[in-house]
Amino acid sequence: MTASTPASPFPSIADRFVAVRRHVVQAAVEAGRDPASVVLTAVSKTQGEAALQAALDAGQRVFGENRVQEACAHWGDRRAAFPDLELRLIGPLQTNKATEAVALFDVIETLDREKLAAALAAAMKKTGRRSRVLIQVNTGAEPQKAGVLPDQADGLIASARDAYGLTVEGLMCIPPADAPPEPHFALLAEIAARNGLPVLSMGMSGDYQAAIRLGATHVRVGSALFGERRTP
């Protein structure tokens, strides 16, 4: 007889997707919302080929990436095979990468300054491709973090829309790591509401359920889906 292979003590990526999707539904129902109103964005940065394929096999089609070059390596050859893929840039963007970003990403979540708005508008004109954008708000006013300050968000939203003709769908934030996230989610929702923006990208692996209860339409989940990266 051949000895059976012992079961792994770690949940598979497929199992993790099932669990996270269940938690998304539960949080939406608890908030009196339609679970279909919440989009799960799988944060696929730094993941290997096997992990990406496992996510695709689990039916995932919305992915978030931090860097343009890594995203090209992950998805450039896959777009033809998966025409329903939606790629979202969730990391800082340099103006000199605007054309590459527009060519690849369906949504750019990290617009945080007028100079970048101008670069994106020029890139869209050059490529003929219209990426949607979110404004990243630095809700904690952290000097080391990207994002427009809350009291300057209305001005950037108006400029991106009116001066540069960008399709601004909503807002994104990353709350301070050492603070309760709920006040930051509430602040982002308040800014979005007064500007008539329907999309709120907020909440990550440790707080996405709280974000959903406070109105998130998109949650960006990495380690809860793919597991913590373990060094050999």
Secondary structure, DSSP 4 states (H G I P E B T S, - for coil): -PPPPPPPSSPPHHHHHHHHHHHHHHHHHHTT--GGG-EEEEE-TT--HHHHHHHHHTT--EEEES-HHHHHHHHTTTTTT-TT-EEEE-S---GGGHHHHHHH-SEEEEE-SHHHHHHHHHHHHHH----EEEEEB-TT--TTS-SB-GGGHHHHHHIIIIIT---EEEEE----TTS-SHHHHHHHHHHHHHTT--EEE---TTTHHHHHHTT-SEEEESHHHH------
